[in-house]
Each structure stands twice: as structure tokens, then as C-alpha cells.
Amino acid sequence: MSSSVLRPAATDDEPARATAYRPISSHLAIAPPVSVVIPAMNEAENLPYVFKTLPGWIHEVVLVDGNSTDATVEVARDLWPGVKVVRQRGKGKGDALITGFTACTGDIIVMVDADGSADGNEIVSYVSALVSGADFAKGSRFANGGGTDDMTFVRKLGNRTLCAVVNRKFGARYTDLCYGYNAFWRHCLDKIDLDCTGFEVETLMNIRVVKAGLKVQEIPSHEYLRIHGTSNLSAVRDGLRVLRVILRERSNRRALRRRTHTSPMLDAVRGETS
């Protein structure tokens, strides 16, 4: 991952190559291009708030339009002239994210919701974690420094319970499970093989990065209230879908262990070494 290595400051004998890096802050500059994926359906009123906080050093913004009937696409193009608009053919947030990930050209991918609940200024923290050695930077509303204005008591309780189950069953150490503000190196996609279409995609990603042995770092994040419109989230319906994902992934893990234990090749190796 040589592209993530930061060079030391230039000396008098070696002038700085200003064009080789994109400045992020007074303390950080990176070479890897960053793609931001924003799944959106009828979010024209919220996009001005979303784009207003996106850092100017971003390599590209990929807007996945879920067949909007308002001016979502037109507003996005006005706000960010170089935006890459991808039409979603299927349905669901998972399908939209997978579509967006495929269209990305950056080495780092950041996923951001289009409802105005996420602060784009936090992206620097995610990128900093990745260029410092993490494979997956996972946003957390419950890590020290994070917070949420948009979760009911029932949703908090459900999130906490499901998070505890994942930690127990998969050896994770998460403080938040169902949150859509994350960033990762593009190569991670080859190791987690996403295959779900709904809101549970976030949980699936969190489980599979742990199963793949990737290095995860939680990033404190504050979730704000949706600015306009209403959410499609359902605490009960989507909670059950998340639970099914957890049970399925746990079942797949057990099946893999059984196949490994009963593998004829493994038995032959054991015979040779006994």
C-alpha cells in the first residue's frame, strides 16, 4: 500500500513537489484519490447541505440516483459540476452502494448519506485513519466524541443489542453497528464481496471486514437530524433484516469451519505429518 505512505517534509536539498499531493489540512496531505459515494432518491432539498460540507480536495463525487422524481440530479450537477451520476437499476440502499462502489475510480471510498445527517468535514478523520494504516474506517455515534440527534430510544436499544451480538459472535469491538458513514481502501471490496440490497448492507460490511481480518478503526461521528423529508427506516422491519444477516453470516462461518475440518486435503496433510 505504498500510495498511502506520507513523505517527510522537503529539505533545502530536495524541493517540495507541491503537485504530487492534495492538501487536506495544515498537518496532512495525501496522494491517494478519494471517492465519495452518495446514494440518493428524492433528496434535492437536502443535497445543498450535504455538498456544502464536502472538502474541496475530494477526487470525485459519485451520486447514485434511485430513480428520483424530483430535481435530485439537476441540483447535484449545479452544486458539484463534475459529479458522476450513476442511475440505480435495482432497489434498496445496499444495491445503490454496490452500484456506486463499482463506479468509483479513487483508491479510498467514503460512503455518505444524502439526508444531511452527516458532516462532510469529518471525512478528514476517516482518511487520516486509512493513510495511517487502517483498512476500514468505521463511523461510530457512540465512540467517545460521537453523538446522534436522530435515534429514538428503541433504535438505540436495538442497535446496542445487535452490536453486542456481533461483538460476541465475531470477535469485534464495535460501539456502533448500524451506521452508514464509513470509509475504506478500495481493495477491501475484493475481500468482503457484498451481496445484499437493503439497509442491512452496513451491518454486512462490518461483519465481513472482521471475518476477513482487516484492520478496523472506529471514527467518532455526530449524526444530525434529517433536514427535509422522512426516512424510509423502520426500526422493527430493518432490525429483523439486520438480525437475519447476523445469523446468516454466523451460519456461514460455522459451515466453513466444518468444511475445513473435514477437508480430504487437510486429512491427507495430517496423515503425512502424523
C-alpha positions, -999 to +999 in steps of 0.1 A: +000+000+000+027+023-010+003+050-021-008+056+015+027+065+027+033+101+035+066+116+026+086+137+051+087+175+046+111+185+019+146+198+028+167+225+013+184+199-008+151+184-020+124+209-030+088+200-022+067+186-051+035+205-045+017+190-074+022+154-061-001+158-031-036+172-023-035+193+009-062+182+034-052+203+064-022+222+077-010+188+090-020+163+064-016+158+027-023+126+007-017+112-027-045+085-029-076+099-046-108+099-025-142+090-040-174+099-021-205+078-028-238+093-021-269+072-027-299+095-032-336+092-040-357+124-040-331+143-019-330+176-039-337+197-008-311+181+013-282+180-012-272+216-007-264+208+029-246+177+020-224+192-007-217+223+014-196+203+039-177+182+014-140+190+013-127+206-019-098+181-022-121+151-030-112+134-062-147+126-072-183+125-060-204+096-072-242+102-069-263+071-072-297+082-082-325+058-072-349+069-099-357+102-083-389+121-093-376+155-081-346+176-092-320+155-073-297+150-103-300+186-115-293+200-081-263+177-077-248+189-110-253+225-101-237+221-067-208+199-080-203+203-117-180+173-120-203+150-101-205+115-116-242+105-118-250+068-119-285+055-124-296+027-100-312-002-118-322-022-087-338-011-054-325-006-018-296+011-002-273-019-005-279-021-042-272+017-045-240+015-026-227-015-046-236+004-078-217+034-066-186+015-054-183-001-089-183+034-105-156+047-082-120+054-095-104+065-062-082+044-040-102+054-010-140+052-009-162+072+015-199+064+019-222+094+029-260+096+033-279+122+013-303+133+040-280+159+055-273+139+087-236+135+081-210+162+083-186+161+053-159+178+074-154+146+093-141+129+061-106+141+070-107+120+102-116+089+081-089+095+056-064+101+083-071+068+098-067+050+065-035+066+055-022+058+090-027+021+085-063+011+089-081-008+061-116+002+072-126+034+090-159+028+107-180+057+119-195+055+154-220+076+170-213+061+204-175+062+204-160+089+227-166+122+208-195+109+187-232+116+191-266+114+175-297+137+173-317+112+152-321+080+172-351+071+193-347+050+225-360+019+207-335+023+179-306+029+203-316-002+223-318-023+192-285-011+178-268-017+212-282-052+214-273-062+178-239-047+182-233-068+214-243-099+194-219-091+166-191-084+191-197-117+209-201-139+178-174-125+155-149-111+180-154-075+170-151-045+194-177-022+178-195+006+197-220+011+168-233-013+143-259+003+120-243+035+108-238+044+072-208+068+074-177+047+066-146+048+045-122+021+033-095+013+008-109+001-025-091-033-022-114-042+007-143-047-017-125-078-031-125-093+004-160-086+016-180-095-015-212-075-008-244-093-018-274-076-001-297-049-013-312-032+018-302-011+048-286-041+064-256-037+040-239-016+067-241-045+092-229-069+065-199-048+058-190-045+095-192-083+099-172-092+068-143-068+074-138-086+107-142-120+092-116-110+065-091-100+092-090-064+080-078-036+104-107-015+115-106+018+133-137+035+147-141+072+140-163+093+164-190+108+143-220+130+150-253+122+133-277+151+128-314+152+121-326+146+086-332+181+073-361+176+048-384+147+041-389+115+061-367+084+065-375+051+050-361+033+080-383+010+101-369+000+135-387-034+135-385-043+099-349-033+093-339-046+128-351-080+118-332-078+085-301-070+103-306-099+127-311-123+097-278-110+082-260-117+115-275-152+118-267-160+082-231-148+085-227-168+117-241-199+100-217-195+070-188-192+094-197-225+111-202-242+077-167-230+066-152-244+098-169-278+092-157-279+056-122-271+067-122-297+094-135-324+071-114-315+040-098-345+024-067-325+015-064-315+052-068-351+063-040-361+038-017-335+052-025-347+087-017-382+077+017-372+062+027-353+094+014-379+119 
